[in-house]
Amino acid sequence: MRTLETPRLLLRPFTLDDAEAYFPLVSDPQILRYTGETPAPDVEAAREILRTRPRHDYAEHGFGRHAVIEKSSGELVGFSGLKRLAELNEVDVGYRFLPRCWGLGYATESAREAMRYGREELGLTRIVGLVERDNAASANVLKKLGLKYERSLQIDAHATPIDLYA
């Protein structure tokens, strides 16, 4: 797991020290609207999510979501990257950003680099993206990345069907 770079962003592995900056990404209802997740109650819960999700994925699979650092501010503004989804036997590209970053192209920019890394350095031949049907902005990012709608599926964490792009 290594640091990646785009013109405006650094994508680096998460550390447990990122918990405070990560907390809004797992607690803000506006950010979580389409994720099916329950908001984290505090920074310690965010730290545990870092431990059991991205940090676990790095150890288990050699890759996972990256912390996204905005070069201009030095601030952790989101996450982006690849995640193995055992329940689907797929590798998913995903992203989540602070609301002040929405509409700036950070999701497309970071996910494009994560997909390049997956194909060229990890040897992945298939990468999917999952999106709730009502989340048009995220679906547009997947389309910009060259992914095409493949099918709809039901996932336990979501009350409504999820669209899978590949």
C-alpha positions in Angstrom: 0.0 0.0 0.0 1.7 3.2 -1.1 1.0 6.9 -1.5 -0.5 8.0 -4.9 -0.6 11.5 -6.3 -2.7 13.5 -8.6 -2.3 17.2 -9.6 -4.4 18.4 -6.6 -4.4 15.4 -4.2 -2.3 13.0 -2.3 -3.8 9.6 -1.6 -2.0 7.9 1.3 -2.7 5.0 3.6 -4.8 5.9 6.7 -3.2 5.9 10.1 -5.1 5.7 13.4 -3.9 9.3 14.0 -6.4 10.3 11.2 -9.4 9.5 13.4 -10.3 13.1 14.2 -10.1 14.3 10.6 -11.9 11.1 9.5 -14.7 11.5 12.0 -16.9 13.8 9.8 -16.8 11.3 7.0 -18.4 8.6 9.2 -20.7 10.8 11.3 -22.2 13.6 9.2 -25.7 12.5 8.1 -25.4 14.6 4.9 -22.3 12.7 3.9 -23.7 9.3 4.9 -27.0 9.9 3.1 -26.4 7.3 0.4 -24.2 4.9 2.3 -26.6 2.9 4.4 -24.3 3.5 7.4 -25.2 4.5 10.9 -23.3 7.7 12.0 -20.3 7.1 14.2 -21.0 8.6 17.7 -17.5 9.9 18.5 -13.8 10.0 17.4 -13.0 6.8 19.2 -15.7 5.0 17.0 -14.1 6.6 14.0 -10.7 5.2 15.1 -12.2 1.8 15.4 -13.6 2.0 11.9 -10.2 2.9 10.6 -8.8 -0.1 12.4 -11.4 -2.6 11.2 -11.9 -1.3 7.6 -9.0 0.4 5.7 -6.2 -0.7 8.1 -7.6 -4.2 8.1 -7.9 -4.2 4.3 -4.3 -3.1 3.9 -3.1 -6.1 6.0 -5.5 -8.6 4.5 -5.5 -7.6 0.8 -2.5 -5.2 0.4 -4.8 -2.4 -0.6 -7.8 -0.4 0.6 -9.3 3.1 0.7 -6.7 5.9 0.8 -6.9 9.1 2.9 -7.2 12.0 0.4 -5.2 15.0 1.3 -5.8 18.3 -0.5 -2.4 19.6 -1.5 -3.4 23.3 -1.3 -4.6 23.0 2.3 -2.8 19.9 3.6 -6.2 18.8 5.0 -7.7 15.3 4.9 -10.8 16.0 2.9 -12.0 12.5 2.1 -11.2 9.0 1.1 -11.0 7.2 -2.2 -9.7 3.9 -3.5 -10.3 0.3 -3.8 -11.9 -2.3 -1.5 -12.3 -6.0 -1.8 -16.0 -6.9 -1.3 -16.0 -10.5 -0.1 -19.8 -10.8 -0.3 -19.8 -10.0 -4.0 -16.3 -11.3 -4.8 -15.5 -8.0 -6.5 -13.1 -5.0 -6.0 -15.0 -1.8 -5.6 -13.8 1.8 -6.3 -15.3 4.1 -3.7 -15.0 7.7 -2.5 -16.4 10.0 0.1 -15.6 13.7 0.6 -16.4 16.6 2.9 -19.3 18.7 1.5 -17.0 21.7 0.8 -15.3 19.5 -1.7 -18.4 18.3 -3.6 -18.5 19.4 -7.2 -14.7 20.1 -7.4 -13.9 16.9 -9.3 -12.0 15.3 -6.4 -14.0 12.0 -6.6 -13.2 11.6 -10.3 -9.6 12.7 -10.0 -8.8 10.4 -7.0 -10.8 7.4 -8.2 -9.2 7.5 -11.6 -5.7 7.3 -10.0 -6.9 4.5 -7.7 -8.2 2.6 -10.7 -4.9 3.1 -12.5 -3.1 1.8 -9.5 -5.4 -1.2 -9.3 -5.0 -2.1 -13.0 -1.3 -1.3 -13.6 0.2 -2.1 -10.2 -2.1 -4.6 -8.6 -3.0 -6.4 -11.9 -6.8 -6.1 -11.4 -8.8 -6.9 -14.5 -12.2 -5.9 -13.1 -13.2 -3.0 -10.9 -16.8 -2.2 -10.0 -18.6 0.7 -8.5 -21.7 0.6 -6.3 -24.2 3.4 -6.1 -27.7 4.0 -4.7 -30.0 4.8 -7.6 -30.9 8.3 -6.2 -27.2 9.3 -6.0 -26.9 10.8 -9.4 -23.7 12.7 -8.6 -21.9 9.4 -7.6 -23.3 7.6 -10.6 -21.9 10.4 -12.9 -18.5 9.9 -11.4 -18.6 6.2 -12.2 -19.6 7.0 -15.8 -16.7 9.5 -16.1 -14.4 6.7 -14.9 -15.6 4.6 -17.9 -17.8 2.2 -15.8 -21.1 1.1 -17.3 -24.3 0.0 -15.6 -24.4 -3.8 -15.3 -27.1 -4.7 -12.8 -29.1 -3.9 -9.7 -28.6 -5.9 -6.5 -29.8 -5.9 -2.9 -27.2 -5.5 -0.2 -28.0 -6.0 3.5 -26.8 -2.5 4.6 -29.2 -0.8 2.1 -33.0 -0.6 2.2 -33.1 0.1 -1.5 -31.5 -1.7 -4.4 -27.9 -0.7 -5.4 -26.7 -0.3 -9.0 -23.5 -2.0 -9.9 -21.3 -0.4 -12.6 -18.3 -2.3 -14.1 
